Amino acid sequence: MSLRVKIWPLVALAGALCSARAFAAPTALGFADGRSGQSLDGAWHVIVDPYDNGLLDYRNQPRPNGYFEDAPPKSKSDLVEYDFARSPTLEVPGDWNTQRPDLLYYEGTIWYERRFDAARSANGTRQFLQFGAAAARATVWLNGRRLGAHEGGFTPFAFEVTGQLRPQGNSLVVMVNNTRWPEAIPAMNTDWWNYGGLTRSVRLVETPAVFIRAARVQCARSDAHRIAGFVALDGARGPTPVTIAIPGADARVTVTTDASGRATFEFAASPALWSPESPKLYDVTITAGGDSVHDQIGFRTIETAGTEIRLNGRPIFLRGISLHEEALGRGGRATSRADAEALLGLAKELGCNFVRLAHYPHNEEMTRAADRMGLLVWSEIPVYWTIAWNDENTLANARRQLGEEIARDANRAAVILWSVGNETPVTEARTRFLRTLVADARAADPTRLLTAALEHHPSGAHGERIDDPLGADLDVLGLNEYVGWYDGLPAKCDTLGWSAAHDKPIVVSEFGADARAGMHGDALTRFSEEYQADLYRRQLAMLRRVPAIRGMSPWILVDFRSPRRPLPGVQDGWNRKGLVANDGTKKQAFGVLRDAYRALAAGSR
Ligand code: GCB
């Protein structure tokens, strides 16, 4: 029996039991939020099922009256041992860990259920159930019928339910599982909390019979006077005209789709360009047949030349910070627009023009807020540390997550970098795996830059070198380094030099040190604010000496929960490398970095 089946039998089995389409990749709908339909957010009934009892009997065979049936006993003698209606509730969107103390460390299955009415819709209308994300994998049933499964806890997916809805009392059941698993993405070990649940919004979405499923409308890669992209229709039976209109930029063009429902386009236009200083967004309307979708889109170019990164043709230094998708002030997954604005507001206060949204695709509120607030974004999939590089299902999973991430944020001007991996030790199998992702990302999105957070190796007496062979495939070399924390003491920064095997811009994607807010000592006392502040000063001085460094996103904006951080009285289950504690208290190092970023913004390096 393979590990996959031993450790997480349920989705595999549910797939085998209920449909030949096990692990079907249910593609999300673009522009879903603006469509008519109804929100299914709110209180869902839940059953915590650590032994996976809702699906299997004691022989691991399908059990009678599985929870997905969501049906009362058929007679007074019928044995049914669950009842969603009398079970407790959890809020959606939200992680389960921070909603109930007994679920803080929970890893396993929880069944979610909610009932909803669906008024009859006009003839020809189609309906979809769209999930913003389910962490980490989900199997979905509507009225007892299995719709499919999705794996990957941070990207959206949808199932078509046209013709399957009842006017009243539809039963929607989702089996969500967050068991860690060696062949998953991420795998067994991460330095962040394994939040589970229906962590993002769920919606019933209506579309016309022929509808716009996806589109990208962005500047051509290096031409700010041309807008290029594609539109993909769903349901089209033949060539169909599609109109893209940007009234604010006096642009309107009509193209015709090919037999597969896809059209590419490129046309001249001169929009005012989006930048951190001027995050201008235009209303864009795309129309095809009876369908019309709207979005707010910014236009900018992003390129590299030698070791420079150029935004709208001009060199830019990325004054960044890394952050997790964890809500300021309460912990747990950030879910709302307010959560996103609070986190990114802190980054603005720090003087940033750039954020690294680590270590997985954050919710769409984050990238939309970044668009509005003028923060460039590094976005990544959780290909982190050790991954089953030789497993083809693992690669397929990573490719799907990357594809779903790129599709969702195709129109976010803020997003300039797709990252395919974080600190993945170099082996042939790993580099082959990551090269496949790089090729996918280039094919799916020729307009953005590709990167990965790479490791480094000693070179000479006082040198470190970025010599990862993957560097040849990337546009920007991400560099995680912990000189002064895991690697010597802060004074080591004073004499260290950096080099790279590839003549490309370097973005220092991580450096940092833990400090407990309010803990004081001298600059050599671990976990004191003084140690962290001193490390930041020395790191900044060191990085200033390396001309190829074109940006940085130190680790990290806010302290975050991590089961790898047990030190009592200091960590207590939190990674304390934040410049800000989770309650909003700023540490000394916040001021050090803010002052450095002010100086950089004023033009001195
Ligand atoms: C890293 C990881 C990050 C950790 C950080 C740390 O290199 O990329 O996920 O949280 O170090 O604090 O050790």
Residues whose N, C-alpha, C, O or C-beta is under 5 A from the ligand:
A	BS01	GCB	D191 N480 K577
